[in-house]
């Protein structure tokens, strides 16, 4: 006989499954038997198999190490049988299949038994030699991870001999693997409880039989009374058993003795993992919770807090504790041994005492058994402190006694809630008006749960009764900026408070067919563009207009009212007056035409009223309630305040929010609205392609969401390597282009959500980041680009970097979300913002550093400005400090205005970053957090007073600023062309129209700059006018650089002075705030205006002209000599009179102009300027001297004398050629004729 023992080498060949691999280690000698050890590196050739089996062999046993082979034949057995088929059947041996187990304890006797079995069995039987791995494991019992012993040891310590783990791993050797399942354990417990119930019946039968003596009768009676006492029931049971075994046996006695093991009252526990929480509804856990049995369940959750987002997204873990509490009759506790040992003890004791099911969810975060206890402690602390794993106990039995069933044990959650209540927001007002509120909430967070439940039940019943009588109200709104949406939501809340059943939706979610089925509908619409409806209301309004044109009566059952929101001054010209609230007016008229019944007159909200739209709204809303029959209902419940940016920041956990979860949500291309506010702090704006918004709406899909990413790059200096990375990011993650912004940095558009993280990681790899490029923090610090003063620029640039680093937020959220870094201190400590605190600033904060005589950064347009002062030796002596500049305005809101900064003193370079800090902190603590439109530093200064604000800054500094030193500015445009610095290196300032780096016909700037970056040895400097310096070029590299500039036509500087001085923001199609075109339109307008300049000999004269798509002022239009600010597509505000070097604000000249009107105004104006200007007189200065516009002396006076000085001459302009004059005593006709002649127009005298 030959025994072949096969061993597969899995490092080379994995064609055969094996469970355990090792060579036979026994050395046996059995007469007539030979052993062959085979190492299976690959399937053996038949010739080799036949070579080891002599022809005289009659039997072959093939032993393989395959414990759980599911097929009938094992692999090596088939190889042997196949090889032996080549032999003559007469001498062919019988072949047996077998399993080779652990051969260490195999003896000669075991081999002889194997041979005997082989000779007595058929060849189809599978033999075995050595013990199997399964048998070995069964004999040892399952392994319990060491960390989990921390909970089982507590159970053992508390309940000692009473403890019974119903799914103990010790049961596996006897009852199999199912013994640890909750279903098996529950069945086992149910059987034990039933058996104990039978014991109780048997004891009572024995007591009634009279077959026991007095002592035994006393013991049995005591046991019946103390059967649920763990200690007494056990001791009494032992005494009863001993006495019963001595007495004469009767049927009753035998029944009791047969059940004697159930005398002790035990504490039954089922211990499991959080795997049970993935399918609660159909799992054994559900049956245990719903059983009502006196069983305790301990569930261990081992997922570390730091890995909470790494779980399989397709499998949703459910909250076991919440699920169990919903049953109402289950004791529930959430515990963590590494957080509160005492709370664990208390919960386990209470669970044991509770008569019914108990569920304890226990936190024990570890990855493997090698995890140190310190790591578990850190993970537990973080989870508990963050509220991810709250500690609580829920005991329904307390409620029966009038107590509170819920107790919150998490100190961190209590403390955070108390801190939240103490904040300076509307909640703190509640605390002050009702001081007991905070105590009630934080004390136990549950003392009034029972009362609240009853109130909710009563409220639900009352609502049901009310809704049976009250008509349902549908509220439809159309809103672009969000104001109409807020009004609609507030109306919905007020309607519900009056017992109305309400439905709230955008207009475009309602079809005309669906509207026919509605009974009561309130419409709320704002006004967009030139009297157009907002984007999310256009489809319904188009359908309504079309039906009205066909004169169809489609809405006979509709009862409606409309509230419109607009600005009567937005279109000031008489011929444009019909644009005011046009969507609301048109909707009201069309609905009536379609058969609808108006239940409340049209309401019109006007931003120009004292209370804005509220003036009209306060009249309209009561009429609506009266029409609905609910005007007499008294509302006592306080109306909830709307969620603002301040709430979002406070609740964000230092800018985290749910951004990480939103990035993993593949069902949408957007983030949650609240996260959209937080991503700004990370340098990211959510946008969508507005060019195709209507098209996608018609297709029934969400907008084409994408994101803008802005870099934080203090001073605007980057290396060639960084430039190449920006170029690559634009191609791989963005729209293929990127933009130089007016904040002297890069900006990418068109980045979709799934590319956000990889794009930001690429940015960080080249030592740049996006943190604080946007948001209510200090933004990118800008500084002058001065190529000729190399040493001074290096000092100023380093100062910009120092200020930026000093004011950057310290939250680790950025690194966690985008760079996959871990939290601070092993994730055990909370974030801390030493400068910003958890609320950050009321609004954005901008810092600029200028180097006279160039004010290219428009230092006066920033919240904080530093003006470099150079001493007589050419060294940087320090900085003059300006505060209070800012550009943003809201159309029609005269509480908002632009402002230039005020000079408050001088500081040294070493003091600079601390001055910046104290100015920012003064704004942090005094800025207006209630109204974001009035929250910038400029408004804080005007409210406090400049001297008071300055004094507060100096108080925080601990010293007074020195007096400001003399300086002079003479321009704010860039110095184009070649220049050589003090160090002999060369610089080229190139013109990039509106900062867009792209390839287009004749201007392949993106490709050209990529080629330069590949060979450039210096740096790139971005300017705040959106242009570029190729800087620090060594002399030996000049020919190469010039050749590339020439090849790609990047050295063309033959543009007009107007074009070289122009600037525009992005606007359409990506900016969500844009009201009109800007970047795409300004070059076309410049084409036409520069022809006018050329006709008048002004081609090379710089006139600073800027354009923005909205009034927020990204391109700093309010300090330009000519500016255009979008109001609606193709329509702009026109402003004149700004200072050439940014020292003076301009003023509104015309509130509504289109391109033909712009050209009609500028043509005679530029002609006069060419003829009448003084030497070196700039256009902005001349428009004031010539009487077109009044000078703006301060921000608060920006609206004074707006509209042009002509209106104060008592005439009306009908065209560029005709003026009708109304002679007055103060302005006689002859004076008006002289005035009109000066302006080059004809005058018609109006007779009296």
Order of alpha helices (4+ residues) and beta strands (2+ residues): beta-beta-alpha-beta-alpha-beta-alpha-beta-alpha-alpha-beta-alpha-alpha-alpha-alpha-alpha-beta-alpha-beta-alpha-beta-alpha-beta-alpha-beta-alpha-beta-alpha-alpha-alpha-alpha-beta-alpha-beta-alpha-beta-alpha-beta-alpha-beta-beta-alpha-alpha-alpha-alpha-beta-alpha-beta-beta-alpha-beta-beta-alpha-beta-alpha-alpha-beta-beta-beta-beta-alpha-alpha-alpha-beta-beta-beta-beta-beta-alpha-beta-beta-alpha-alpha-beta-alpha-beta-beta-beta-beta-alpha-alpha-beta-beta-alpha-beta
